[in-house]
Structure formats: C-alpha cells, structure tokens
Amino acid sequence: MTARIGVVTFPGSLDDRDTQRAIRLAGAEPVALWHKDKDLRQVDAVVLPGGFSYGDYLRAGAISRFSPVMETVIEQAKAGLPVLGICNGFQVLTEAHLLPGAMLGNDHLHFICRDQKLRVENARTAWTSDYEAGQEIHIPLKNMDGRYVADAYTLDKLEAEGRVVFRYLDLNPNGSLRDIAGITNEAGNIVGLMPHPEHAVEPLIGTGRTDGLPFFTSILKKLVGA
C-alpha cells in the first residue's frame, strides 16, 4: 500500500510544491488538492501548506477557512483524518476551530525568516512519532503573523494534556505565549506549527539538516506501518 497525502493549494499558497516534494522523499504519494474542490480524492492524510492565502488581507487563514475543501477537511479531521497545518496552514486550523487559540502579528511587527531551534514536547502524535520527546531540532521559520495566543485556561489545558508539540528554544521569534511553536488536538491526529519542516528534508537546502523529514516519515508509519 502506498500512502496518499493530499496537499491543498489556496490562492497565495507558496510552499505546496515543497511539501509535495517532502512527502515524495518520505516515500508517500503526494496528491494535489485545489481549494475549490470538496473531493479529497481518497487521500489518507492532508497537509495545509504555508504561504499567504488570499494575501492575508482579512486575517491570516480567515478566508481560506471557508474554502469548499475545508468543509470536507473539517468533517473528516473530526472523524480522525490526520491533518498537518504548516505556518499559514496552522492559521487556517485555528480559524477553522480544529485547533484552539489564534495567530496574531509578530510582537516586533516585522516579517521574520531564520533557522529556528525547537524542542519536541510531544512525540505521540500522528505527525511526530519519529521524534523523541525532548529532542532538539532546527527548522526554518518564516512568518509575519506567527504569534500564538490563547487565554490562560486554554494554555493551561494544552500544557496539562501534553498538547504543546513544539516549543521555541534560545529565542522566541514572534512573541508566542509560553514559547509555543506547535500544538495538537486531543486525539493527536491534527497538528499545527509555525516553522516549515518541508524546508528541512534535504542536506542541501534550508538548515542543511533533515530535521523536518520525520514529520512525513511519521505519518507514513502511522498509515502503512512502514
């Protein structure tokens, strides 16, 4: 069995092709999905890639949340379909209420692009099982609206339930509360993060490391037991 992982393209998506390449390198089959189509083409998992969907003209991810494809993604994600949201995809997941909290503009009000050190806090999700809890990795980061916020009750709940998946180390690049770089839902099938693992899957690009590849090998193992 070859796992089929869909990658949604919204108007303004920038990293859909990079994500497809990362999926292919991991050994799965990438499937291009268009935002206007409700049909997910029988994929086994979905990635909402990075970029600036609809130019972020209203609020990052807010318009994409109402794309026809998201109606199906929301329904199937609630039923257990693995979904990964990267950067703008993370923003879409919060706007769709598949993940709690919201993304605001960086606290320094500037776009940031850098290699970012992270700590893996949760290696039990569908997308992180090839990591070790406590592992430190380097993943490229590029965002303007990357500041994760939530009320104190939600933050405490995320911490208590082990749903903070990644945390920024050494430097908080955007003011995210409690240095949160990525979170998951209760079931662990939905993960959103601000850094871009698809840019760290080959030694010659990104950080010069392959620290992002385990995202895609993790889901492959989840789907086919590879």
GURO-971035 format. One line per field, with one value per residue: residue number from 1; residue in three letters; x negated, y, z of N, C-alpha, C, O in turn. Coordinates in steps of 0.001 Angstrom, whole numbers, plus 524288, in hexadecimal, padded with zeros to 5 digits. Layout:
<rs>
pos	c(NUM ...)
code	c(ALA ...)
nX	c(X ...)
nY	c(Y ...)
nZ	c(Z ...)
caX	c(X ...)
caY	c(Y ...)
caZ	c(Z ...)
cX	c(X ...)
cY	c(Y ...)
cZ	c(Z ...)
oX	c(X ...)
oY	c(Y ...)
oZ	c(Z ...)
</rs>
This chain:
<rs>
pos	c(1 2 3 4 5 6 7 8 9 10 11 12 13 14 15 16 17 18 19 20 21 22 23 24 25 26 27 28 29 30 31 32 33 34 35 36 37 38 39 40 41 42 43 44 45 46 47 48 49 50 51 52 53 54 55 56 57 58 59 60 61 62 63 64 65 66 67 68 69 70 71 72 73 74 75 76 77 78 79 80 81 82 83 84 85 86 87 88 89 90 91 92 93 94 95 96 97 98 99 100 101 102 103 104 105 106 107 108 109 110 111 112 113 114 115 116 117 118 119 120 121 122 123 124 125 126 127 128 129 130 131 132 133 134 135 136 137 138 139 140 141 142 143 144 145 146 147 148 149 150 151 152 153 154 155 156 157 158 159 160 161 162 163 164 165 166 167 168 169 170 171 172 173 174 175 176 177 178 179 180 181 182 183 184 185 186 187 188 189 190 191 192 193 194 195 196 197 198 199 200 201 202 203 204 205 206 207 208 209 210 211 212 213 214 215 216 217 218 219 220 221 222 223 224 225 226)
code	c(MET THR ALA ARG ILE GLY VAL VAL THR PHE PRO GLY SER LEU ASP ASP ARG ASP THR GLN ARG ALA ILE ARG LEU ALA GLY ALA GLU PRO VAL ALA LEU TRP HIS LYS ASP LYS ASP LEU ARG GLN VAL ASP ALA VAL VAL LEU PRO GLY GLY PHE SER TYR GLY ASP TYR LEU ARG ALA GLY ALA ILE SER ARG PHE SER PRO VAL MET GLU THR VAL ILE GLU GLN ALA LYS ALA GLY LEU PRO VAL LEU GLY ILE CYS ASN GLY PHE GLN VAL LEU THR GLU ALA HIS LEU LEU PRO GLY ALA MET LEU GLY ASN ASP HIS LEU HIS PHE ILE CYS ARG ASP GLN LYS LEU ARG VAL GLU ASN ALA ARG THR ALA TRP THR SER ASP TYR GLU ALA GLY GLN GLU ILE HIS ILE PRO LEU LYS ASN MET ASP GLY ARG TYR VAL ALA ASP ALA TYR THR LEU ASP LYS LEU GLU ALA GLU GLY ARG VAL VAL PHE ARG TYR LEU ASP LEU ASN PRO ASN GLY SER LEU ARG ASP ILE ALA GLY ILE THR ASN GLU ALA GLY ASN ILE VAL GLY LEU MET PRO HIS PRO GLU HIS ALA VAL GLU PRO LEU ILE GLY THR GLY ARG THR ASP GLY LEU PRO PHE PHE THR SER ILE LEU LYS LYS LEU VAL GLY ALA)
nX	c(7FCC0 7FDBF 7FCCB 80539 80436 80A74 80885 80C83 80F20 81096 814C0 809A0 80378 7F697 7EFB8 7F308 7EF29 7E542 7E81F 7ED05 7E44C 7DE83 7E50D 7E463 7D9C2 7D9DE 7DEA7 7E90D 7F4D2 7F70B 80292 80899 81174 81BFD 820B4 82B1F 8304E 8382A 83647 82D86 827F7 82638 81DA9 81449 810DF 80F5F 808C5 8081C 801FD 7F775 7F746 7FD87 8093D 81357 80E56 80E08 814D0 81DBD 81D64 81391 8151F 81FDC 826F3 824F0 82881 832D5 832E9 837A8 83298 82FCF 838CF 83A17 83081 8312C 839BB 835EF 82CAA 83046 83428 82B68 823DD 81694 810C8 80839 80411 7FC74 7F62C 7FC88 80423 80572 809F6 81361 817C0 819B7 820F3 828DE 82BFB 82848 81F9D 81C5D 81BA7 814F4 80E78 8064E 8008C 7F282 7EB83 7E3F2 7E6BE 7E298 7DF84 7D9E5 7CF16 7C820 7BF3D 7C40E 7C31D 7C91A 7D026 7D49E 7E042 7E868 7E8E7 7F047 7F80C 7FEE6 7F856 7EE85 7E953 7DFC5 7D880 7D1AC 7D652 7D26A 7CA4D 7C1B4 7C2C4 7C048 7C72F 7CB53 7D117 7DAF2 7E26B 7ECD8 7F599 7F4CF 7F648 7FA68 805D2 80E40 81874 8160B 81A87 81B8E 81107 80CD0 81259 80EBC 80454 80573 809EC 80249 801B8 7FBF8 7F388 7EA38 7DFF5 7DA3A 7CC82 7C187 7C3A8 7CF16 7D5CF 7DE4F 7E4EB 7EC00 7F496 7EFDB 7E7AE 7EB53 7EAF6 7F05C 7FC08 8055B 81181 81ACE 81B3D 8122D 81122 8115C 808B3 8027D 7F8DF 7EFA1 7E51A 7DE42 7DDD0 7DCE2 7D4FF 7CC06 7C808 7C076 7B28D 7ADE0 7B402 7BB1B 7B903 7B05E 7B158 7B8E5 7C15D 7CBF4 7D05E 7D440 7DEC3 7E454 7E16A 7E554 7F054 7F173 7EEA5 7F6AD 7FF1F 7FCF6 7F6BD 7EC21)
nY	c(7FB55 80890 8144F 81F20 82C4F 837EB 844F1 8514E 85BC8 868E8 875A3 87D05 87626 87214 86A22 86088 859EF 857A0 8520E 84976 844ED 84227 83A91 8330E 8306C 82B82 8225B 8214F 823C0 82FB7 8376C 8409B 84A15 85273 85E92 86113 857E3 84E51 843DD 83AFF 83399 82980 8294D 825F5 82C55 83A18 845CA 852F1 85CBB 8665F 87469 87FD3 88003 88516 88E70 89140 8994C 89B7E 895FE 88DEB 881D9 88239 88367 87AB1 872E4 871DC 86D67 8643E 85A57 859BD 85786 84CDA 8496B 84CA8 846AD 83C4C 83C81 83D73 833AA 82DC1 82E50 8304E 83CAF 846AC 8534F 85D1D 86891 871E9 86A71 86704 86FF5 86F9E 8669D 869F2 871CA 86BCA 866D1 85D1D 85C34 86204 86FB8 87AD9 881AC 88C71 898B0 89968 89CDD 8A467 8A91B 8A72C 89FEB 89360 88B2E 8804E 87647 86DCD 86973 85ED4 857E1 84B1A 84827 8412F 834EE 82E1B 82F82 82DF7 8324D 83359 82AAD 82682 82C4E 82F00 83166 83D2A 83E7C 846C5 84EEF 8550A 85DA3 8648F 87148 87A28 884F0 88E42 88F73 8893C 887F3 880BD 8805D 87EED 87DAE 87D50 87469 86D70 86C53 867CE 85E80 859DD 8583F 85185 848BE 84541 84942 850CB 850BC 85401 85C9F 8692F 86B2B 87193 87B44 88284 88492 88A99 88DAF 8865C 880EA 87AB0 8768C 8703C 8688E 86157 85984 84F6A 84861 841FF 83771 835E4 83526 83E25 84813 85439 85D53 867F4 868EC 863CD 8579C 852DA 857D7 853CC 849D7 845E7 84535 84D3F 85600 86039 85F3C 85940 85015 84469 84515 846A7 83E7F 835BE 83876 83558 82B04 82714 827B8 82112 8176A 81699 81541 80C9A 8060D 805D1)
nZ	c(80000 7FC98 802EF 801A5 80195 802C4 7FE06 7FFF3 7F774 7F8A5 7F3F6 7F383 7F918 7FBFE 7FE10 7FAC9 7F2D6 7F6B9 7FF87 7FAFF 7F675 7FF5F 803A1 7FBD2 7FC8B 8060E 803B6 80179 7F9D5 7F445 7F2FC 7EB9D 7EFD5 7ED31 7F1BA 7EFA0 7EE2A 7F3E0 7F47E 7F9D1 7F4D4 7F874 7FF53 80955 81100 813DF 81066 813AE 80DD0 80F13 80CBD 80773 8080A 80092 80152 80BAF 80DD6 813BC 81DCC 8224B 81C7E 81DA5 81533 80F01 8155D 812D3 8091B 7FF97 80047 80AA7 8101F 80EE0 812E6 81D6D 820EB 81F62 82514 82F41 8300D 83092 82895 82585 8266B 822E3 8258C 82095 823CD 81D32 81BF0 82634 82A3F 824A9 82923 8336C 83176 82D7C 83626 83881 83E2E 84A71 84E96 848AF 83E11 83E0A 8398A 838E8 84481 84341 83A5D 8308E 824F7 82603 82338 824FA 8299F 83301 83FF1 8463E 8503D 85156 856D6 85734 852CA 84F8C 84860 83BFF 834DF 83917 83CF4 83A27 83F02 84B2E 857E7 85D84 856B4 84F92 844D8 8383D 8308D 8254D 82619 82286 822CA 82473 82A3D 833D4 83E61 84871 84FDC 85AF6 8648D 87283 8772F 86EA2 86BA7 874BF 87491 86B43 86E1A 876CE 8724A 86BC5 861BE 85CDE 852D4 84E31 8525C 8526C 8532C 85928 853F6 85365 8487A 84562 84D41 850E8 85A3D 8658C 86011 85819 84CDB 8472F 8474C 84AFB 848DB 85197 84E97 84906 83E62 838A8 835F7 83794 833E1 8343A 82FC7 82425 82062 8169E 81195 81554 81228 80C04 80AE9 80525 80511 80BC8 81928 817D3 81C66 81F22 825A7 824CB 81F71 82560 827C2 81F16 81D81 82697 8258F 81D45 821A8 828CD 82221 81B9C 8211E 81F31)
caX	c(80000 7FB18 7FFF2 80659 804A6 80C2D 80669 81056 80D3A 81413 81272 8059A 8000B 7F13B 7EC73 7F5C2 7EBB5 7E12E 7EA82 7EDA4 7DF1F 7DD2B 7E83C 7E22B 7D4C5 7DAFD 7E06C 7EEB5 7F67A 7F9BF 80737 809FA 816F7 81D3E 823F8 830A1 8327F 8396B 83479 82820 8259D 82502 8187B 813FA 80F7E 80F65 80565 8094A 7FCA6 7F66F 7F7FF 800C7 80E21 81669 80B29 80EEB 81702 82173 81AA7 810BE 81800 82576 82A09 82428 82B98 837EB 83269 83AAA 82FA5 82F8E 83D91 838FF 82C1C 83320 83D00 832D9 828E7 83318 834FD 8266B 82015 811FE 81030 803CA 80432 7F74D 7F622 801C8 8079A 80688 80DB5 81863 819D5 81BFC 825A2 82CE1 82D0F 8264F 81BD7 81DE3 81835 814DF 8095B 80621 7FBBB 7EDD1 7EB67 7E05D 7E94F 7DF79 7DF0C 7D51A 7CD77 7C359 7BF2F 7C603 7C26D 7CDE9 7D01E 7D930 7E2C9 7EC1B 7E777 7F459 7FC0A 7FE6F 7F467 7E994 7E79D 7DA53 7D528 7D18B 7D7C0 7CDC5 7C686 7C115 7C244 7C00E 7CAF4 7CBEB 7D5BE 7DBD2 7E7C9 7EE34 7F9BE 7F372 7F6A2 7FEAD 80837 81304 81963 8130F 81CF6 81A1E 80B73 80C11 8148E 80B03 7FFC1 806E4 80B2F 7FDCE 80319 7F7EF 7F05B 7E50A 7DF0F 7D599 7C80E 7BD82 7C5FD 7D48C 7D541 7E2FC 7E817 7EFD1 7F50E 7ED48 7E3F5 7EDD9 7EA14 7F400 7FF9C 80884 816AB 81AE5 81A5E 80CEA 81103 810DB 80430 80137 7F407 7EE16 7E08C 7DF28 7DAB5 7DBF7 7D027 7C796 7C86C 7BBE6 7ADF4 7AC09 7B78B 7BCE5 7B529 7AC27 7B2A4 7BDC0 7C474 7D183 7D239 7D769 7E453 7E6A0 7E0B8 7E8DD 7F5A5 7F127 7EEDC 7FBF5 802E8 7FBD5 7F36E 7E6F9)
caY	c(80000 80D9E 81856 823B2 830DB 83C6D 84A19 85513 860C2 86D6F 87A30 87F3A 8721F 87280 8659B 85BAE 85673 855D6 84E17 844CB 84285 83FB6 835CB 82F4A 82EAA 82800 81D62 82155 82628 834B3 83835 84622 84B3C 857E7 8609A 86169 852A8 84BB9 83E79 83A3F 82FAE 824BE 82991 823C0 8309B 83F1F 84A03 85852 85EBF 86BD8 87862 88443 87EF6 889CF 892E6 8929D 89E92 89C22 89410 8895F 87CEE 882EA 8828F 87540 86F7B 87131 86AE2 85F59 855C3 8598C 85508 8473F 848A3 84D27 84219 83787 83D11 83C3C 82DFF 82B21 82F07 83359 841BD 849DE 858AF 85F89 86E43 873A4 8660B 86748 87435 86DA5 862E4 86CCC 87478 867BF 864C0 857D0 85CE1 8669F 8743D 87E22 883A0 8921B 89AAB 898F7 8A119 8A87F 8AB6B 8A655 89AA0 890DD 8868F 87E81 870ED 86E19 864E2 85D2C 85316 847B7 84743 83CD9 83170 82A17 830C3 82B4C 834F6 8342B 825E4 82557 82F6F 82D8E 835AE 83FE5 83F26 84C1A 84EE5 85A1C 85DE1 869EF 87426 87EF3 8868C 89392 88ED4 8843F 88836 87D7A 8825B 87C6E 87F56 87A53 86F48 86A24 86B33 86409 85982 857B7 85664 84D20 84435 843F3 84A80 85411 84CF6 8564F 8617A 86C06 86B3E 875A7 88043 88289 887FC 88D90 88EFA 8824E 87FFD 87604 874B1 86C05 86886 85DBB 856DC 84B3A 847A2 83DE3 83243 83592 8349D 8435B 84AF7 8591C 85FC5 86C82 867D1 86116 852CA 85164 85A5A 85145 8443B 8447C 847DF 851AA 85A7A 861B3 85F66 85595 84B68 841D1 844CE 846E8 839CB 83249 83995 83288 8256E 825B1 826C5 81C6B 812E9 81677 81387 80789 802EC 80522)
caZ	c(80000 7FC86 8057D 7FE73 80500 7FFCC 7FF40 7FE04 7F565 7F8EB 7F15F 7F6DD 7FB58 7F9FE 7FF49 7F988 7EFD4 7FA52 802D6 7F7C0 7F5E2 8045E 803F9 7F827 7FEB7 80A72 80196 80092 7F4EE 7F503 7EFBB 7EB83 7F0C9 7EC0F 7F5F4 7EE18 7EDAF 7F8CE 7F435 7FB8C 7F15A 7FB6E 801C7 80E94 81486 8112C 81248 81232 80D92 81047 808BC 80909 80559 7FF99 802BB 8112E 80DC4 817FE 82263 8204A 81C87 81EA4 8107B 80D64 818B3 8105A 80408 7FF5F 801FD 81055 8121A 80F26 8167A 822C6 82217 81FBD 82957 83412 8300C 83148 82459 8271B 823C6 82498 823B6 820FE 8235A 81BB6 81D03 82BCD 82AC7 822BB 82CFA 837D9 82F8B 82CBD 83B60 83927 84264 84D80 84E79 84406 83C73 83D6A 83746 83C21 8484E 8417A 835C6 82BD9 822DA 827C6 82043 82786 82B92 83857 8434C 848CE 85353 8509A 85BE1 856C1 84E7C 84F58 8447C 836F4 831AB 83BE9 83F8E 838D8 8426F 850AF 85B5C 85F6E 85279 84DA8 83F24 835B1 82C46 82362 827BF 81F88 823B0 82614 82E1F 8362F 8441C 84A5E 854A4 85CED 869F6 8765E 877E8 86A2D 86C03 878FB 872D0 8677D 87104 87A2D 86F0E 8687A 85C52 85A7F 84FE5 84D7B 85519 850A8 856B3 85896 85288 851BE 843E5 843F0 851CF 8522D 85FD2 867AE 85C11 85531 84734 844B6 84ADF 848C1 84B2F 85595 84C4B 846E4 838AC 8365F 83808 834FA 835B7 83136 82C67 81F31 81FEE 81123 80FD7 817F1 810EB 808E0 80D0A 801FB 80545 810FE 81D5B 816CF 81F63 81D81 82A74 823A6 81CC6 828AF 82768 81AB2 81E6B 82AF2 823A1 819F2 8252C 82AFA 81E42 81936 8247B 81CA8)
cX	c(7FC98 7FEA8 8007B 8076F 805F2 809A8 80A05 80D8E 8119C 811BC 80E87 80241 7FAAB 7EE3E 7EF15 7F23A 7E749 7E345 7EB5D 7E86C 7DD80 7E01D 7E5F9 7DCFD 7D593 7DCF7 7E643 7EFE5 7F938 7FE42 808BB 80FDF 817DE 82154 829C9 8334E 83384 8373B 82EBB 82562 82382 81F76 818D1 812A9 80F53 80B7C 80771 80419 7FC4B 7F743 7FB22 80603 8117F 8137D 80B7F 81186 81AFA 81ECE 81845 813EB 81DDF 828CD 8299C 8276E 830EC 83792 83568 837AF 82FA9 83473 83CAC 83493 82DF9 83642 839AF 82EB4 82B6E 83421 82FE2 82273 81B67 81178 80BA6 8045F 7FEF9 7F7D4 7FB9E 805C3 80911 80A98 81328 81AE3 81C27 820F4 82A29 82E79 82BD3 821FD 81D4B 819FA 8188B 80F51 809C1 800F7 7F72C 7ED5E 7E7C6 7E23A 7E62D 7DFF6 7D9DE 7D412 7C83A 7C3AA 7C07A 7C524 7C781 7CCCF 7D529 7DB76 7E655 7EAC0 7EB7A 7F881 7FB19 7F9F3 7EF12 7E74A 7E204 7D680 7D50B 7D337 7D2CE 7C99D 7C663 7BFDB 7C1FC 7C37C 7CB52 7D130 7D63C 7E183 7E828 7F249 7F905 7F3FA 7FB60 800AC 80D08 813C8 8169D 8154F 81B5B 81462 80A5D 80E04 810DF 80643 8010D 807DC 806BE 7FEAC 7FFB3 7F417 7EAC8 7E4BE 7DA16 7D164 7C469 7BFDB 7CBAD 7D4EC 7D9DD 7E684 7EC2F 7EFE2 7F2B2 7E9A1 7E639 7ED03 7EDD6 7F736 8027F 80DEE 81673 81977 814E7 80CA2 8105A 80C57 80382 7FC32 7F293 7E93D 7E1D8 7DBD1 7D98C 7D712 7CB54 7C7D6 7C3DD 7B72D 7AC65 7AF94 7B900 7B872 7B045 7ACE3 7B783 7C176 7CA4F 7D3B8 7D57B 7DD36 7E6E4 7E5BA 7E43A 7EE48 7F5BA 7F174 7F44A 7FFC7 801F5 7F85F 7EE15 7E2A4)
cY	c(804E4 811B5 81D06 82851 835A5 84173 84E1F 859FB 864C5 871C1 87CCD 87B39 8727D 86D5D 8606D 857E8 8545D 85175 84909 841F7 83FB4 83A95 83188 82D12 82AD3 822B7 81CF6 823FC 82B58 83544 83DF5 846C9 85112 859D5 860D4 85C1D 8504F 84631 83E21 835D5 82AF4 824CA 82776 827D7 83599 842D0 84F30 85B3C 86486 86F69 87CEC 883C1 883DD 88EB4 89473 897F1 89F8C 89ADD 88EE9 8845D 87D79 881DC 87CDC 87178 86E4F 86F02 865BC 85A9D 85543 85730 84F2E 8461E 848D6 84859 83D39 837D1 83BC9 83667 82AFB 82BB7 83229 8384E 844A7 84F4B 85B46 86560 8704B 86F53 865B5 86B83 87279 869F5 865AD 86FA1 870A4 86535 85EEC 857B7 861DA 86B11 87730 87FD9 8897E 893B7 89A26 89DB7 8A58D 8AB0B 8AAE2 8A0AB 8985B 88C08 884D6 878AB 8711F 868FF 863CB 8588E 8501E 84684 84276 839A6 82D1A 82B42 82DBD 82D7C 8355B 82F39 82459 828ED 82CFB 83247 83808 840C8 844D5 84BF7 85480 859FC 8638E 86C4A 87908 88087 88C4D 8936A 889A6 883F8 8852A 87FA4 87F1E 87E64 87B9F 874E3 86B90 8689F 86723 85EA0 856D6 8556A 85174 8482A 842B0 84537 84ECB 85057 84EE4 85B6E 86407 86BDA 86FC1 87B08 87F6A 8866D 88B93 88F06 88AFD 8813F 87AB2 8736E 87057 86CA5 864F2 85AEA 85285 84B32 8431D 83891 8319D 834DD 839DA 84633 84FF2 85B46 8643B 86B76 86419 85C1F 85142 853E9 85809 84B6A 8424E 8478E 84CD4 85668 85BAB 861FD 85C36 85088 848E2 8414A 844EF 841F3 83634 833A1 835F4 82CAB 82398 82466 821F7 81780 81246 81405 80E03 80409 80209 8053D)
cZ	c(80000 7FEEB 801E1 80215 801B9 801AD 7FCBD 7FC09 7F5B6 7F585 7F512 7F99E 7F8CF 7FA59 7FE1F 7F692 7F343 7FDCD 7FFD7 7F726 7FAED 80516 8007C 7FA3B 80339 808A1 800CB 7FB60 7F614 7F12A 7F013 7EC25 7EFFD 7EFF2 7F498 7EDB7 7F310 7F90E 7F5D6 7F8A9 7F453 7FDAB 80753 812B4 81141 813B3 81032 81255 80EF6 80BA1 80AE4 8063F 8052D 80164 80871 811AE 81214 81D28 820B2 820E6 81CCE 819D8 80EC1 81099 8163A 80ACC 80409 80160 807E9 812C0 812CC 812F1 81C21 8245D 822EC 8240E 82E8E 83489 8305F 82CF5 82653 823CB 82635 82247 824BA 82013 8220B 81CA0 822C3 82CD5 82902 826B6 831B6 8362E 82ECE 831E5 83BD0 83D3F 84554 84CF1 84962 842E6 83B88 83AEF 83B09 83FBC 846BD 83C62 830BD 82A0C 824A2 8247D 8227D 8288F 8315F 83B43 8462E 84C6B 85254 855F8 85BC8 851EC 84DCD 84B47 83F74 833B4 83443 83E4E 83E48 83BA1 847D9 853E3 85DB5 85B48 850B3 847D6 83D1E 830CF 82A6A 8250A 8246A 82039 82511 82A6A 830E7 83C0D 845FC 84F88 855F3 86276 86DB4 87733 8738A 86A68 87040 87768 86EE8 86A48 87415 8770B 86B68 862C8 859E9 857E7 84F29 85070 852FC 854DC 85545 85782 8511F 84D44 842D9 84880 85334 8580C 8614A 863B6 858B3 84F53 8445A 848C7 847FC 84B41 84F0F 85360 84A06 8410A 835E9 83907 834E3 8373F 83221 82DD6 827E9 81EB8 81A53 80EE7 8127C 8171E 80DA0 80AD1 80A12 80248 80AEA 814DF 81C20 819CC 81D08 82224 82970 82154 82048 828F3 82373 81B0F 822E9 828E6 82019 81D53 82791 82725 81C3C 81C95 82249 820B5)
oX	c(7F8F1 8030D 7FCB9 80B14 802EA 808C2 80A85 80A14 815C3 80D16 80FFE 7FE83 7FA3B 7EAAA 7ED8D 7F244 7E5C1 7E08A 7EA85 7E833 7DB61 7DDE9 7E5AF 7DBF8 7D261 7DCFA 7E841 7EC6F 7FD50 7FDCD 809FD 812EA 814D6 824FC 82D0E 8380E 83012 8366A 82B69 820F2 81F83 81CE3 81D01 81346 80F28 80AF0 80866 801FC 80035 7F7DF 7FB58 80722 8125C 815E5 80976 81098 81B88 81E16 81AC4 81540 820A7 82D0C 82D80 828F0 83348 83B85 835AD 839F8 82F8A 83434 83E3D 834CE 82C7F 83588 83A7B 82D61 82903 834E4 82FEF 81E0F 81C2A 811B1 80B41 80518 7FD3C 7F9BF 7FF02 80A43 80D77 80E37 8170F 81F9D 82021 824BD 82EB6 831E8 82E0B 820D9 81F42 8159A 81BF7 80BE4 80D1F 7FD70 7F7DE 7EEAF 7E85E 7DFBA 7E706 7E0B8 7D5E9 7D7AC 7C454 7C7E4 7BE41 7C64C 7C9EE 7C900 7D96B 7D8DF 7E729 7EB61 7EA42 7FC35 7F707 7F7FA 7EB6F 7E3A4 7DFB9 7D1C9 7D7F7 7D1AF 7CF6D 7C5CC 7CA70 7BC50 7C344 7C2CC 7CB9A 7D528 7D260 7E509 7E45A 7F269 7FC3B 7F24D 7FFD3 7FDA4 80F8C 8102C 8150B 8125F 819F6 81308 8075B 80BA4 81000 8046F 7FE19 806C2 80764 7FC9A 8007E 7F1A8 7E711 7E89D 7D63B 7D287 7C43D 7BE3F 7CCF0 7D469 7D96A 7EAA7 7EF95 7EBC8 7F379 7E8A0 7E350 7EE31 7EE79 7F56D 80222 80ECE 8125B 816CC 8132B 80867 80EF0 80C38 803E8 7FB5C 7F415 7E941 7E5F3 7D767 7D5A5 7D52F 7C706 7C7DA 7C36E 7B7BE 7A9DA 7AE57 7B832 7B491 7AC72 7A980 7B9E8 7C45D 7CD5C 7D879 7D92D 7E059 7EB16 7E8EC 7E5E6 7F08F 7F99A 7F43B 7F633 80341 805A5 7F732 7EBAB 7DE0E)
oY	c(8054B 81279 81EAF 82839 83739 84227 84E50 85C0F 86421 87186 87E95 87CAE 87320 86C63 85C62 85338 84FD6 84DA6 844CB 83D2A 83B65 836BA 82CFB 82866 82756 81EF9 818C1 8262E 82B60 833C3 83FEE 84459 85447 85700 860C8 85BDA 85055 84412 840B3 8347D 828B5 820BB 82738 826E2 83560 842F8 84FBF 85C22 86728 86DA8 87DBD 886A6 8866F 8929F 8988B 89AC7 8A3F7 89E46 88BDF 882CF 87997 87FA7 87A7C 86D50 86A46 86EC7 8631F 85739 850EE 8550D 84CDC 84252 84585 84639 83A58 833D7 83952 83462 8262C 829D5 83652 8381D 84511 84FD8 85B9C 866FE 87060 87068 86444 86AC1 873B4 86A28 863F6 86FDA 87212 861D7 85C2A 853A1 8658C 86A53 87630 87F8C 88B4D 89082 89A6B 8A213 8A9F1 8AE9B 8ADD8 89D1D 89B14 88925 88798 87662 8743C 864C5 8675B 855B5 85258 84424 83FF8 83B75 828EF 8283C 82B48 82ADC 83777 82F90 8212C 828A1 82953 836AE 83537 8438B 84767 84932 85836 856AE 86714 86997 87BC5 87DC7 88ECF 896CF 8861C 8802A 886D0 880A1 87CE0 88087 87754 87123 86713 8641B 8637A 85AAB 8521E 8512B 84DA8 843DD 83F24 8428F 85042 84D23 84BDA 85E3A 8615F 86C54 87181 87EE8 87BFA 88B21 88F3B 89158 88C1A 880C0 876C8 86EBC 86D1A 870BD 8656A 85A02 85205 84DB0 840AF 83581 82D35 8340F 839FF 846A8 84FE6 85B16 86453 86D06 86198 85C69 84EA3 8524D 85A1B 84863 83DA3 84C1C 85041 85A76 85872 864AE 85C6E 84D1D 84AF9 83D79 8437B 8413D 833CB 8303A 833CC 829A0 81F16 8206C 81F1F 813D0 80DEA 81113 80B16 7FF9C 7FE02 804BA)
oZ	c(8031A 7FD1E 7FF62 80537 7FE57 80659 7F7F6 7FEA0 7F35F 7F44E 7F94A 7FC42 7F410 7F749 80039 7F7A2 7F2C1 7FEE2 801F0 7F752 7FABF 806EF 80203 7F9BA 80417 80BA6 7FF93 7F8DC 7F89A 7EC9F 7F447 7E956 7F1E6 7F144 7F81E 7ED04 7F66C 7FD4B 7F37D 7F9EF 7F2E0 7FDDE 809AE 81760 80C75 8187A 80B84 8168E 80FE3 80732 80FA0 80294 80926 802CD 809F1 81573 813E6 82078 81DEE 82541 81C42 81A50 80D38 80EB4 8175B 8080F 80810 803E7 809FE 8170D 816B5 815E2 81F48 8289D 826B1 8266B 831E7 838D6 83072 82D7F 8289D 81EFF 82AFB 81D8E 82933 81BF9 82574 81DEF 8240E 82FE7 82B89 8278F 833CE 83924 82F6B 83200 83F12 83F82 842F5 84B17 84627 84643 8389D 83A4E 83FC9 83E32 84899 83A55 82D0C 82D32 824C1 82322 821F1 82864 83449 83947 84850 84BB4 85277 85940 85FCF 84D83 84BBD 84AC4 83EC1 83031 831F0 8416A 84112 83ABA 848F5 852B4 85FA6 85C3D 8505C 84622 83FE5 82D62 82DAD 82550 8238E 81E73 8269B 82DD2 83065 83E77 84534 85321 85284 864D1 86C37 877DB 8748D 86975 86F6C 878C0 86F36 868F6 873F9 878E5 8683A 85F59 85566 85A8A 84F74 85101 851E6 85982 850CB 859DA 84E00 84E23 83FC1 847B6 8566A 85A83 85E9A 863F9 856A9 84D18 83F9C 84D27 84337 84F46 84FBB 855F2 8492F 83EE6 83151 83DD0 83018 83BFA 82D90 82949 827DD 81CD4 81951 80AC8 811ED 81ADB 80C8D 80C3F 80C4A 80001 80E65 813F8 81F09 819C1 8196C 82283 82CDC 8213F 81E5D 82A42 82464 81924 82303 82A5A 81FF0 81BFA 82840 828B0 81B42 81B1D 82351 81F5A)
</rs>
